[in-house]
């Protein structure tokens, strides 16, 4: 077996027709040659050959279609309304914690007490 330099043409993106892909894959399936040799002869990377082969064997129509992404419509539910159960009083604060816990404190509440309640609600 002779050693030939590995040449891959990568200047621009090329497109291959489905017929060209099938012909190259048929050539690569020949037991007297290897996929790497066929890839070198056609100036492409051998991983592309294996990708084409996988797509063909999986029955994916990737050989006939372009590589444009397909989009699935998505409908999200409306955000929950921010209805307050109790109106805020002047001089009061409301702290909303993760997990849906809500703590209301009047102005002048003891900071250490609030810290303890918050730690207990968060499970720390």
N, CA, C and O atoms as a GROMACS GRO file, in nm:
protein
  496
    1UNK      N    1   0.084  -0.118   0.000
    1UNK     CA    2   0.000   0.000   0.000
    1UNK      C    3   0.088   0.124   0.000
    1UNK      O    4   0.182   0.133   0.079
    2UNK      N    5   0.059   0.217  -0.087
    2UNK     CA    6   0.141   0.337  -0.097
    2UNK      C    7   0.086   0.444  -0.006
    2UNK      O    8  -0.034   0.450   0.020
    3UNK      N    9   0.172   0.528   0.041
    3UNK     CA   10   0.131   0.637   0.129
    3UNK      C   11   0.103   0.762   0.046
    3UNK      O   12   0.192   0.814  -0.021
    4UNK      N   13  -0.019   0.808   0.051
    4UNK     CA   14  -0.054   0.930  -0.023
    4UNK      C   15  -0.085   1.040   0.076
    4UNK      O   16  -0.139   1.012   0.184
    5UNK      N   17  -0.053   1.164   0.043
    5UNK     CA   18  -0.081   1.272   0.137
    5UNK      C   19  -0.232   1.290   0.153
    5UNK      O   20  -0.310   1.271   0.060
    6UNK      N   21  -0.270   1.327   0.271
    6UNK     CA   22  -0.412   1.349   0.303
    6UNK      C   23  -0.447   1.493   0.265
    6UNK      O   24  -0.398   1.588   0.328
    7UNK      N   25  -0.529   1.510   0.164
    7UNK     CA   26  -0.567   1.643   0.117
    7UNK      C   27  -0.717   1.661   0.139
    7UNK      O   28  -0.798   1.583   0.088
    8UNK      N   29  -0.752   1.762   0.215
    8UNK     CA   30  -0.893   1.794   0.238
    8UNK      C   31  -0.915   1.936   0.189
    8UNK      O   32  -0.846   2.028   0.231
    9UNK      N   33  -1.011   1.954   0.101
    9UNK     CA   34  -1.042   2.086   0.049
    9UNK      C   35  -1.139   2.150   0.147
    9UNK      O   36  -1.252   2.103   0.163
   10UNK      N   37  -1.096   2.258   0.212
   10UNK     CA   38  -1.180   2.319   0.314
   10UNK      C   39  -1.198   2.468   0.293
   10UNK      O   40  -1.236   2.539   0.386
   11UNK      N   41  -1.172   2.517   0.173
   11UNK     CA   42  -1.182   2.661   0.149
   11UNK      C   43  -1.324   2.712   0.157
   11UNK      O   44  -1.350   2.816   0.218
   12UNK      N   45  -1.416   2.639   0.097
   12UNK     CA   46  -1.555   2.679   0.101
   12UNK      C   47  -1.641   2.556   0.127
   12UNK      O   48  -1.597   2.443   0.107
   13UNK      N   49  -1.760   2.580   0.171
   13UNK     CA   50  -1.851   2.469   0.196
   13UNK      C   51  -1.906   2.420   0.063
   13UNK      O   52  -1.959   2.498  -0.016
   14UNK      N   53  -1.894   2.292   0.040
   14UNK     CA   54  -1.943   2.234  -0.084
   14UNK      C   55  -2.075   2.163  -0.058
   14UNK      O   56  -2.103   2.119   0.053
   15UNK      N   57  -2.155   2.153  -0.160
   15UNK     CA   58  -2.279   2.077  -0.150
   15UNK      C   59  -2.269   1.958  -0.244
   15UNK      O   60  -2.216   1.968  -0.354
   16UNK      N   61  -2.320   1.847  -0.198
   16UNK     CA   62  -2.316   1.723  -0.274
   16UNK      C   63  -2.460   1.683  -0.302
   16UNK      O   64  -2.545   1.686  -0.213
   17UNK      N   65  -2.486   1.645  -0.425
   17UNK     CA   66  -2.619   1.598  -0.459
   17UNK      C   67  -2.638   1.459  -0.398
   17UNK      O   68  -2.540   1.390  -0.369
   18UNK      N   69  -2.762   1.416  -0.379
   18UNK     CA   70  -2.785   1.281  -0.325
   18UNK      C   71  -2.722   1.173  -0.411
   18UNK      O   72  -2.674   1.072  -0.359
   19UNK      N   73  -2.721   1.193  -0.543
   19UNK     CA   74  -2.661   1.094  -0.632
   19UNK      C   75  -2.510   1.086  -0.610
   19UNK      O   76  -2.452   0.977  -0.609
   20UNK      N   77  -2.444   1.203  -0.594
   20UNK     CA   78  -2.300   1.205  -0.570
   20UNK      C   79  -2.267   1.136  -0.438
   20UNK      O   80  -2.170   1.060  -0.428
   21UNK      N   81  -2.348   1.164  -0.336
   21UNK     CA   82  -2.324   1.102  -0.205
   21UNK      C   83  -2.336   0.950  -0.215
   21UNK      O   84  -2.254   0.877  -0.161
   22UNK      N   85  -2.440   0.904  -0.283
   22UNK     CA   86  -2.460   0.759  -0.297
   22UNK      C   87  -2.344   0.696  -0.375
   22UNK      O   88  -2.297   0.588  -0.339
   23UNK      N   89  -2.297   0.762  -0.480
   23UNK     CA   90  -2.186   0.709  -0.558
   23UNK      C   91  -2.059   0.700  -0.473
   23UNK      O   92  -1.987   0.600  -0.480
   24UNK      N   93  -2.031   0.802  -0.395
   24UNK     CA   94  -1.912   0.801  -0.310
   24UNK      C   95  -1.926   0.693  -0.203
   24UNK      O   96  -1.829   0.623  -0.173
   25UNK      N   97  -2.045   0.679  -0.145
   25UNK     CA   98  -2.066   0.575  -0.044
   25UNK      C   99  -2.054   0.435  -0.104
   25UNK      O  100  -2.002   0.344  -0.039
   26UNK      N  101  -2.102   0.418  -0.226
   26UNK     CA  102  -2.090   0.289  -0.293
   26UNK      C  103  -1.943   0.256  -0.316
   26UNK      O  104  -1.900   0.142  -0.300
   27UNK      N  105  -1.867   0.359  -0.355
   27UNK     CA  106  -1.723   0.341  -0.375
   27UNK      C  107  -1.655   0.306  -0.243
   27UNK      O  108  -1.563   0.224  -0.241
   28UNK      N  109  -1.698   0.367  -0.134
   28UNK     CA  110  -1.638   0.340  -0.003
   28UNK      C  111  -1.674   0.201   0.049
   28UNK      O  112  -1.600   0.145   0.130
   29UNK      N  113  -1.786   0.145   0.004
   29UNK     CA  114  -1.828   0.012   0.047
   29UNK      C  115  -1.753  -0.100  -0.025
   29UNK      O  116  -1.767  -0.217   0.011
   30UNK      N  117  -1.675  -0.065  -0.125
   30UNK     CA  118  -1.598  -0.164  -0.199
   30UNK      C  119  -1.494  -0.226  -0.105
   30UNK      O  120  -1.417  -0.153  -0.042
   31UNK      N  121  -1.490  -0.359  -0.093
   31UNK     CA  122  -1.396  -0.422   0.002
   31UNK      C  123  -1.249  -0.407  -0.036
   31UNK      O  124  -1.162  -0.435   0.046
   32UNK      N  125  -1.219  -0.365  -0.158
   32UNK     CA  126  -1.078  -0.351  -0.198
   32UNK      C  127  -1.020  -0.215  -0.160
   32UNK      O  128  -0.902  -0.191  -0.184
   33UNK      N  129  -1.099  -0.126  -0.103
   33UNK     CA  130  -1.051   0.006  -0.066
   33UNK      C  131  -1.099   0.040   0.075
   33UNK      O  132  -1.180  -0.033   0.133
   34UNK      N  133  -1.051   0.150   0.129
   34UNK     CA  134  -1.095   0.194   0.262
   34UNK      C  135  -1.169   0.327   0.248
   34UNK      O  136  -1.156   0.398   0.149
   35UNK      N  137  -1.247   0.358   0.350
   35UNK     CA  138  -1.322   0.483   0.350
   35UNK      C  139  -1.227   0.602   0.349
   35UNK      O  140  -1.256   0.704   0.286
   36UNK      N  141  -1.115   0.590   0.417
   36UNK     CA  142  -1.018   0.700   0.419
   36UNK      C  143  -0.961   0.728   0.281
   36UNK      O  144  -0.944   0.844   0.243
   37UNK      N  145  -0.932   0.622   0.206
   37UNK     CA  146  -0.879   0.641   0.070
   37UNK      C  147  -0.983   0.707  -0.020
   37UNK      O  148  -0.949   0.796  -0.098
   38UNK      N  149  -1.107   0.665  -0.010
   38UNK     CA  150  -1.213   0.725  -0.091
   38UNK      C  151  -1.230   0.872  -0.053
   38UNK      O  152  -1.246   0.957  -0.140
   39UNK      N  153  -1.227   0.901   0.077
   39UNK     CA  154  -1.242   1.039   0.122
   39UNK      C  155  -1.129   1.126   0.067
   39UNK      O  156  -1.153   1.238   0.021
   40UNK      N  157  -1.007   1.075   0.071
   40UNK     CA  158  -0.893   1.151   0.017
   40UNK      C  159  -0.909   1.176  -0.132
   40UNK      O  160  -0.879   1.286  -0.181
   41UNK      N  161  -0.955   1.075  -0.206
   41UNK     CA  162  -0.972   1.091  -0.351
   41UNK      C  163  -1.074   1.200  -0.384
   41UNK      O  164  -1.060   1.270  -0.484
   42UNK      N  165  -1.174   1.214  -0.301
   42UNK     CA  166  -1.280   1.313  -0.327
   42UNK      C  167  -1.258   1.444  -0.251
   42UNK      O  168  -1.341   1.534  -0.259
   43UNK      N  169  -1.148   1.455  -0.177
   43UNK     CA  170  -1.114   1.579  -0.107
   43UNK      C  171  -1.207   1.612   0.008
   43UNK      O  172  -1.240   1.728   0.029
   44UNK      N  173  -1.250   1.511   0.082
   44UNK     CA  174  -1.334   1.537   0.199
   44UNK      C  175  -1.283   1.456   0.316
   44UNK      O  176  -1.200   1.366   0.299
   45UNK      N  177  -1.332   1.486   0.432
   45UNK     CA  178  -1.287   1.420   0.553
   45UNK      C  179  -1.363   1.290   0.570
   45UNK      O  180  -1.482   1.282   0.538
   46UNK      N  181  -1.296   1.187   0.620
   46UNK     CA  182  -1.360   1.055   0.631
   46UNK      C  183  -1.477   1.057   0.728
   46UNK      O  184  -1.569   0.977   0.714
   47UNK      N  185  -1.476   1.148   0.826
   47UNK     CA  186  -1.589   1.153   0.920
   47UNK      C  187  -1.718   1.192   0.848
   47UNK      O  188  -1.827   1.153   0.889
   48UNK      N  189  -1.706   1.270   0.740
   48UNK     CA  190  -1.824   1.307   0.663
   48UNK      C  191  -1.882   1.184   0.593
   48UNK      O  192  -2.003   1.169   0.585
   49UNK      N  193  -1.795   1.098   0.543
   49UNK     CA  194  -1.842   0.973   0.482
   49UNK      C  195  -1.920   0.890   0.583
   49UNK      O  196  -2.027   0.837   0.552
   50UNK      N  197  -1.866   0.878   0.704
   50UNK     CA  198  -1.933   0.798   0.805
   50UNK      C  199  -2.066   0.862   0.847
   50UNK      O  200  -2.161   0.790   0.877
   51UNK      N  201  -2.073   0.995   0.849
   51UNK     CA  202  -2.198   1.064   0.880
   51UNK      C  203  -2.302   1.036   0.771
   51UNK      O  204  -2.418   1.009   0.802
   52UNK      N  205  -2.261   1.044   0.646
   52UNK     CA  206  -2.353   1.013   0.535
   52UNK      C  207  -2.402   0.869   0.545
   52UNK      O  208  -2.520   0.841   0.526
   53UNK      N  209  -2.310   0.778   0.576
   53UNK     CA  210  -2.346   0.637   0.586
   53UNK      C  211  -2.446   0.614   0.699
   53UNK      O  212  -2.543   0.540   0.682
   54UNK      N  213  -2.424   0.677   0.814
   54UNK     CA  214  -2.517   0.665   0.926
   54UNK      C  215  -2.654   0.718   0.890
   54UNK      O  216  -2.756   0.656   0.922
   55UNK      N  217  -2.656   0.832   0.822
   55UNK     CA  218  -2.784   0.892   0.783
   55UNK      C  219  -2.857   0.803   0.684
   55UNK      O  220  -2.979   0.788   0.691
   56UNK      N  221  -2.783   0.743   0.592
   56UNK     CA  222  -2.845   0.655   0.492
   56UNK      C  223  -2.900   0.529   0.558
   56UNK      O  224  -3.011   0.484   0.526
   57UNK      N  225  -2.823   0.472   0.649
   57UNK     CA  226  -2.867   0.349   0.716
   57UNK      C  227  -2.984   0.375   0.811
   57UNK      O  228  -3.068   0.288   0.830
   58UNK      N  229  -2.990   0.492   0.869
   58UNK     CA  230  -3.099   0.524   0.962
   58UNK      C  231  -3.226   0.559   0.886
   58UNK      O  232  -3.332   0.576   0.947
   59UNK      N  233  -3.216   0.571   0.756
   59UNK     CA  234  -3.334   0.604   0.677
   59UNK      C  235  -3.371   0.751   0.688
   59UNK      O  236  -3.482   0.791   0.652
   60UNK      N  237  -3.279   0.829   0.736
   60UNK     CA  238  -3.303   0.972   0.749
   60UNK      C  239  -3.297   1.035   0.611
   60UNK      O  240  -3.210   0.999   0.532
   61UNK      N  241  -3.383   1.124   0.584
   61UNK     CA  242  -3.382   1.188   0.453
   61UNK      C  243  -3.282   1.303   0.449
   61UNK      O  244  -3.299   1.399   0.373
   62UNK      N  245  -3.177   1.294   0.530
   62UNK     CA  246  -3.076   1.399   0.534
   62UNK      C  247  -3.000   1.409   0.403
   62UNK      O  248  -2.946   1.515   0.372
   63UNK      N  249  -2.996   1.302   0.325
   63UNK     CA  250  -2.927   1.308   0.197
   63UNK      C  251  -3.004   1.391   0.096
   63UNK      O  252  -2.944   1.454   0.009
   64UNK      N  253  -3.136   1.393   0.107
   64UNK     CA  254  -3.217   1.467   0.011
   64UNK      C  255  -3.251   1.608   0.057
   64UNK      O  256  -3.276   1.696  -0.026
   65UNK      N  257  -3.252   1.631   0.185
   65UNK     CA  258  -3.290   1.762   0.235
   65UNK      C  259  -3.167   1.842   0.273
   65UNK      O  260  -3.060   1.787   0.295
   66UNK      N  261  -3.185   1.970   0.279
   66UNK     CA  262  -3.074   2.056   0.322
   66UNK      C  263  -3.065   2.051   0.473
   66UNK      O  264  -3.149   1.990   0.540
   67UNK      N  265  -2.965   2.114   0.526
   67UNK     CA  266  -2.943   2.108   0.671
   67UNK      C  267  -3.009   2.225   0.743
   67UNK      O  268  -2.959   2.269   0.847
   68UNK      N  269  -3.119   2.276   0.690
   68UNK     CA  270  -3.190   2.384   0.760
   68UNK      C  271  -3.258   2.327   0.884
   68UNK      O  272  -3.314   2.217   0.879
   69UNK      N  273  -3.254   2.401   0.996
   69UNK     CA  274  -3.319   2.350   1.117
   69UNK      C  275  -3.471   2.355   1.104
   69UNK      O  276  -3.527   2.442   1.038
   70UNK      N  277  -3.535   2.260   1.167
   70UNK     CA  278  -3.681   2.262   1.169
   70UNK      C  279  -3.725   2.317   1.304
   70UNK      O  280  -3.658   2.295   1.406
   71UNK      N  281  -3.835   2.386   1.305
   71UNK     CA  282  -3.883   2.449   1.427
   71UNK      C  283  -4.016   2.390   1.468
   71UNK      O  284  -4.101   2.359   1.384
   72UNK      N  285  -4.034   2.376   1.596
   72UNK     CA  286  -4.157   2.324   1.652
   72UNK      C  287  -4.229   2.439   1.721
   72UNK      O  288  -4.169   2.508   1.804
   73UNK      N  289  -4.358   2.462   1.688
   73UNK     CA  290  -4.427   2.570   1.756
   73UNK      C  291  -4.442   2.538   1.905
   73UNK      O  292  -4.465   2.423   1.942
   74UNK      N  293  -4.428   2.638   1.986
   74UNK     CA  294  -4.433   2.620   2.130
   74UNK      C  295  -4.526   2.723   2.189
   74UNK      O  296  -4.513   2.843   2.161
   75UNK      N  297  -4.618   2.679   2.270
   75UNK     CA  298  -4.711   2.771   2.338
   75UNK      C  299  -4.684   2.761   2.487
   75UNK      O  300  -4.697   2.653   2.546
   76UNK      N  301  -4.649   2.872   2.548
   76UNK     CA  302  -4.623   2.875   2.692
   76UNK      C  303  -4.748   2.925   2.765
   76UNK      O  304  -4.821   3.009   2.713
   77UNK      N  305  -4.772   2.873   2.883
   77UNK     CA  306  -4.886   2.923   2.959
   77UNK      C  307  -4.861   3.067   3.005
   77UNK      O  308  -4.746   3.110   3.018
   78UNK      N  309  -4.969   3.138   3.028
   78UNK     CA  310  -4.957   3.276   3.074
   78UNK      C  311  -4.896   3.277   3.214
   78UNK      O  312  -4.921   3.185   3.293
   79UNK      N  313  -4.815   3.378   3.247
   79UNK     CA  314  -4.757   3.383   3.381
   79UNK      C  315  -4.867   3.400   3.485
   79UNK      O  316  -4.971   3.460   3.458
   80UNK      N  317  -4.844   3.347   3.605
   80UNK     CA  318  -4.947   3.361   3.708
   80UNK      C  319  -4.968   3.508   3.743
   80UNK      O  320  -4.874   3.588   3.744
   81UNK      N  321  -5.091   3.540   3.771
   81UNK     CA  322  -5.121   3.680   3.804
   81UNK      C  323  -5.065   3.712   3.942
   81UNK      O  324  -5.058   3.626   4.030
   82UNK      N  325  -5.025   3.834   3.959
   82UNK     CA  326  -4.965   3.879   4.084
   82UNK      C  327  -5.071   3.942   4.173
   82UNK      O  328  -5.063   4.061   4.205
   83UNK      N  329  -5.168   3.864   4.212
   83UNK     CA  330  -5.274   3.915   4.300
   83UNK      C  331  -5.225   3.905   4.444
   83UNK      O  332  -5.183   3.798   4.488
   84UNK      N  333  -5.230   4.013   4.513
   84UNK     CA  334  -5.184   4.015   4.651
   84UNK      C  335  -5.301   3.979   4.742
   84UNK      O  336  -5.412   4.031   4.729
   85UNK      N  337  -5.271   3.889   4.835
   85UNK     CA  338  -5.374   3.848   4.929
   85UNK      C  339  -5.404   3.959   5.029
   85UNK      O  340  -5.518   3.975   5.073
   86UNK      N  341  -5.303   4.033   5.065
   86UNK     CA  342  -5.320   4.138   5.165
   86UNK      C  343  -5.245   4.262   5.116
   86UNK      O  344  -5.127   4.252   5.082
   87UNK      N  345  -5.310   4.375   5.110
   87UNK     CA  346  -5.238   4.494   5.062
   87UNK      C  347  -5.125   4.532   5.159
   87UNK      O  348  -5.136   4.515   5.280
   88UNK      N  349  -5.018   4.583   5.101
   88UNK     CA  350  -4.906   4.626   5.184
   88UNK      C  351  -4.946   4.747   5.266
   88UNK      O  352  -5.011   4.840   5.218
   89UNK      N  353  -4.905   4.742   5.391
   89UNK     CA  354  -4.932   4.857   5.480
   89UNK      C  355  -4.809   4.946   5.480
   89UNK      O  356  -4.697   4.897   5.462
   90UNK      N  357  -4.826   5.074   5.501
   90UNK     CA  358  -4.709   5.161   5.510
   90UNK      C  359  -4.620   5.120   5.626
   90UNK      O  360  -4.668   5.091   5.736
   91UNK      N  361  -4.493   5.118   5.601
   91UNK     CA  362  -4.398   5.083   5.706
   91UNK      C  363  -4.380   4.933   5.722
   91UNK      O  364  -4.316   4.888   5.817
   92UNK      N  365  -4.435   4.854   5.630
   92UNK     CA  366  -4.420   4.709   5.637
   92UNK      C  367  -4.339   4.661   5.517
   92UNK      O  368  -4.340   4.723   5.411
   93UNK      N  369  -4.269   4.549   5.536
   93UNK     CA  370  -4.196   4.490   5.424
   93UNK      C  371  -4.248   4.349   5.401
   93UNK      O  372  -4.298   4.284   5.493
   94UNK      N  373  -4.234   4.304   5.278
   94UNK     CA  374  -4.273   4.168   5.243
   94UNK      C  375  -4.155   4.104   5.173
   94UNK      O  376  -4.101   4.159   5.078
   95UNK      N  377  -4.115   3.988   5.221
   95UNK     CA  378  -4.002   3.915   5.164
   95UNK      C  379  -4.056   3.785   5.106
   95UNK      O  380  -4.116   3.705   5.178
   96UNK      N  381  -4.035   3.766   4.976
   96UNK     CA  382  -4.080   3.644   4.911
   96UNK      C  383  -3.959   3.555   4.888
   96UNK      O  384  -3.861   3.596   4.825
   97UNK      N  385  -3.966   3.431   4.941
   97UNK     CA  386  -3.854   3.339   4.934
   97UNK      C  387  -3.880   3.230   4.832
   97UNK      O  388  -3.994   3.210   4.789
   98UNK      N  389  -3.775   3.161   4.794
   98UNK     CA  390  -3.790   3.046   4.704
   98UNK      C  391  -3.877   2.942   4.772
   98UNK      O  392  -3.876   2.928   4.894
   99UNK      N  393  -3.952   2.869   4.693
   99UNK     CA  394  -4.039   2.767   4.748
   99UNK      C  395  -4.176   2.822   4.784
   99UNK      O  396  -4.258   2.749   4.839
  100UNK      N  397  -4.202   2.947   4.752
  100UNK     CA  398  -4.333   3.004   4.774
  100UNK      C  399  -4.356   3.062   4.913
  100UNK      O  400  -4.466   3.106   4.944
  101UNK      N  401  -4.255   3.063   4.997
  101UNK     CA  402  -4.270   3.121   5.131
  101UNK      C  403  -4.270   3.272   5.122
  101UNK      O  404  -4.196   3.331   5.044
  102UNK      N  405  -4.354   3.334   5.202
  102UNK     CA  406  -4.364   3.480   5.205
  102UNK      C  407  -4.362   3.525   5.350
  102UNK      O  408  -4.433   3.472   5.435
  103UNK      N  409  -4.279   3.623   5.377
  103UNK     CA  410  -4.263   3.674   5.513
  103UNK      C  411  -4.297   3.822   5.513
  103UNK      O  412  -4.242   3.900   5.435
  104UNK      N  413  -4.389   3.861   5.602
  104UNK     CA  414  -4.426   4.003   5.616
  104UNK      C  415  -4.383   4.050   5.755
  104UNK      O  416  -4.403   3.981   5.855
  105UNK      N  417  -4.325   4.167   5.758
  105UNK     CA  418  -4.279   4.222   5.886
  105UNK      C  419  -4.312   4.370   5.892
  105UNK      O  420  -4.302   4.442   5.792
  106UNK      N  421  -4.350   4.414   6.010
  106UNK     CA  422  -4.377   4.556   6.032
  106UNK      C  423  -4.245   4.630   6.044
  106UNK      O  424  -4.142   4.571   6.076
  107UNK      N  425  -4.249   4.758   6.020
  107UNK     CA  426  -4.130   4.841   6.035
  107UNK      C  427  -4.082   4.832   6.178
  107UNK      O  428  -4.163   4.833   6.271
  108UNK      N  429  -3.953   4.823   6.197
  108UNK     CA  430  -3.896   4.816   6.331
  108UNK      C  431  -3.888   4.675   6.386
  108UNK      O  432  -3.856   4.657   6.503
  109UNK      N  433  -3.917   4.574   6.304
  109UNK     CA  434  -3.908   4.435   6.351
  109UNK      C  435  -3.763   4.402   6.381
  109UNK      O  436  -3.672   4.458   6.321
  110UNK      N  437  -3.743   4.311   6.474
  110UNK     CA  438  -3.609   4.274   6.518
  110UNK      C  439  -3.538   4.196   6.406
  110UNK      O  440  -3.589   4.094   6.359
  111UNK      N  441  -3.420   4.242   6.365
  111UNK     CA  442  -3.346   4.184   6.254
  111UNK      C  443  -3.306   4.040   6.284
  111UNK      O  444  -3.317   3.954   6.196
  112UNK      N  445  -3.259   4.012   6.405
  112UNK     CA  446  -3.216   3.876   6.441
  112UNK      C  447  -3.334   3.779   6.432
  112UNK      O  448  -3.317   3.665   6.389
  113UNK      N  449  -3.453   3.823   6.472
  113UNK     CA  450  -3.572   3.739   6.464
  113UNK      C  451  -3.606   3.708   6.318
  113UNK      O  452  -3.637   3.594   6.283
  114UNK      N  453  -3.600   3.812   6.232
  114UNK     CA  454  -3.627   3.791   6.090
  114UNK      C  455  -3.526   3.696   6.027
  114UNK      O  456  -3.562   3.610   5.947
  115UNK      N  457  -3.397   3.710   6.063
  115UNK     CA  458  -3.294   3.621   6.010
  115UNK      C  459  -3.320   3.477   6.052
  115UNK      O  460  -3.301   3.385   5.971
  116UNK      N  461  -3.362   3.456   6.173
  116UNK     CA  462  -3.391   3.322   6.222
  116UNK      C  463  -3.509   3.259   6.150
  116UNK      O  464  -3.506   3.141   6.116
  117UNK      N  465  -3.615   3.340   6.126
  117UNK     CA  466  -3.733   3.289   6.056
  117UNK      C  467  -3.698   3.254   5.912
  117UNK      O  468  -3.742   3.152   5.860
  118UNK      N  469  -3.619   3.340   5.847
  118UNK     CA  470  -3.579   3.314   5.708
  118UNK      C  471  -3.493   3.188   5.700
  118UNK      O  472  -3.512   3.105   5.610
  119UNK      N  473  -3.399   3.172   5.793
  119UNK     CA  474  -3.314   3.052   5.794
  119UNK      C  475  -3.399   2.927   5.815
  119UNK      O  476  -3.374   2.824   5.752
  120UNK      N  477  -3.499   2.934   5.904
  120UNK     CA  478  -3.585   2.818   5.928
  120UNK      C  479  -3.667   2.786   5.802
  120UNK      O  480  -3.681   2.668   5.768
  121UNK      N  481  -3.720   2.886   5.732
  121UNK     CA  482  -3.799   2.861   5.614
  121UNK      C  483  -3.715   2.804   5.500
  121UNK      O  484  -3.763   2.721   5.422
  122UNK      N  485  -3.592   2.847   5.491
  122UNK     CA  486  -3.503   2.796   5.385
  122UNK      C  487  -3.439   2.663   5.424
  122UNK      O  488  -3.372   2.601   5.341
  123UNK      N  489  -3.458   2.618   5.548
  123UNK     CA  490  -3.404   2.490   5.591
  123UNK      C  491  -3.257   2.492   5.619
  123UNK      O  492  -3.190   2.392   5.598
  124UNK      N  493  -3.205   2.602   5.666
  124UNK     CA  494  -3.062   2.615   5.697
  124UNK      C  495  -3.038   2.608   5.845
  124UNK      O  496  -2.923   2.617   5.890
   0.00000   0.00000   0.00000
